[in-house]
């Protein structure tokens, strides 16, 4: 064989090896499509409508009495809340052994931040700015869920939230689309892995599609009005990222959007999701959101609601039963087509096939026992909690506390509340499993440190009766940890607030402790940004811990005594007053920027217009210096890329983490743009004195925006980059983009993040 022949043979073999997995995946996809069509051809209309129905189980995981019979007749495709291997296997057995077509059920459940081992609430996880840890948290949640018979989680929640009054801000990743997209990818990967038929993975669900977080007044379920530009640039990117990461399902939302409720919105459900993004999984409605189309007065009766939702692209109906009740009649009247129904069934079957349910419909009790609360999972949640902590303030190195204290006072009911530690919507989590801060401090400190616990008041802190006792404890101790915040049920679904103050008399309690004149630190537990102006001004140190999960107490205690160095950053802006809302860092400019010397500029009479703590803020027990910002080019073509790098150095005396953040500002453009936008970040760990160069890439997807015709494009002109440790300040440089030579891209091919 000649050298040339040998080389071409080698090339042929390499190409074949590389192509093999692709070919295999294509074959698998084709097989799935063939199986779907074969099944579809055998299904009656009733059985098809049955696949589109999801019903609720009991809160404790049991199925409801009517469900076995519905399953037997092929009239139920899925349940939510039915969980635990015994329950799921019982119902599944009826589906795969007693129903005519033996189509397995898909069991869904809200695994929002852990199944039994509870992780920090999603907003806390987002504070880690650490996609790898967030992915790991989702992976653990998936392993426990699947082991307990759950195939499908209603997570990740990808709603951008610019309004802290909205209680569901706790369930998401905050206000920024870039961070939101990065964490969306991480969570989808964590839940689903490369193949969600694996015995330790579940199907993910990107929710709530879409703009649910824009509820007017921050009042849950309220109407939303959002321009297409803001949808595409702010609200869509995390969802787009989830589709790119292969998310199996979407959930349509409760809210009305620009006059068309999102559970019947052809623009979002069909044009964008199926058309532009080529999503081939299925969409489930939110809880009775199909029926609620009647409350919106979009639907004129039940049949109309079913027609509007299914016709717009909601494939599965959660809890209400209008598809089943009216599907046949709608078909007869030609108000729905057979093709529309078939397409919904096809999408649901596709996910069931991909989840491996036809091959492995059952779960295994031994596996369930081994998975839940597994020690590995406890380590993972403790680690995640440690990475979620945000040090908001630390004057004169008040924190960390000295381990050799003779006495420590712990004040605040939240310090010893297991229920609050695991936060709202905690899956199958049990409060008995949770380690509170008080318990963790007792475990951590030697018996030489006397710990005095005084609640001060019980939630919602209506009375000051216990204040004296708390003050006495503070006075008699070397230091005090004051734990303040919200109870877990003050955020989450249907938990909007009109005030962002610490509930009840907690600020008075804090003032009383402050007046005792002894060293103290504030630990916050809360599900949303709070207007903690007094504490921010007067208290020496504030550690934001959100709701830190099953092992949260240990992580917080570790941070208070320096065994963990907090390195998280805020994924949301903390306002000074509720009246400033919406307040977010990537806002537009005004023709009259705030000017203290000019009344007729954009500001308030009674409060500064700036935040209390900006997006991206977070301190450390050590210090970092950023230097040497370098750009690979001063000019790039509009379709080009550039790299940027900066050196970050730990100049302090402890190891610690810094999150280097890259923001981009467009100097001038054909539509107005935000003052700055996050376009890169990296969390780095450095030993004292250690330096590292962190590198970022800017590409058209970062530089572009939607123009007046909704085309995604990069316009020539000047840009400024700012690299810093929060959304305020940092090193800046600029570069220019010049006209590209290749044709402009259109919306359908453009990325939005
Ligand atoms: C309503 C909530 O909006 C949604 O997030 C959740 O997944 C469903 N209920 C099911 O519990």
Boltz pocket constraint, residues with backbone or C-beta under 6 A from the ligand:
constraints:
  - pocket:
      binder: B
      contacts: [[A, 80], [A, 110], [A, 154], [A, 207], [A, 286], [A, 287], [A, 493]]
      max_distance: 6.0
